[in-house]
């Protein structure tokens, strides 16, 4: 192999690694965002249930 071929392969390999890292980071960001949405929804449901329980308690 010539130096040019070795450099081309190294560059190509590096580009593939960078591209894989970018995809991995994007998937991680999407996963974290989904977890945040689920947590926020759960918090809202719990808050609503707590408020409803307080209102029922006051009626008694």
C-alpha positions, 0 to 999 in steps of 0.5 A: 500500500502506498502512503496515499492509500493508507492516508485515504483509509485512515481518513475514511475510517475517521469519517465513519467514526465521526459519523457513528458518533454523531448518530449515537449522540443524536439517538442519546439526545432523543432518548433523553428528551423522551424520558423528560417528556415521560417524567413531566407527564407523570409529574403532571398526573401525580399533581392532578391526583394530589389536587383531586385528593385534597379537594375530596378531603375538603368535601368530607 
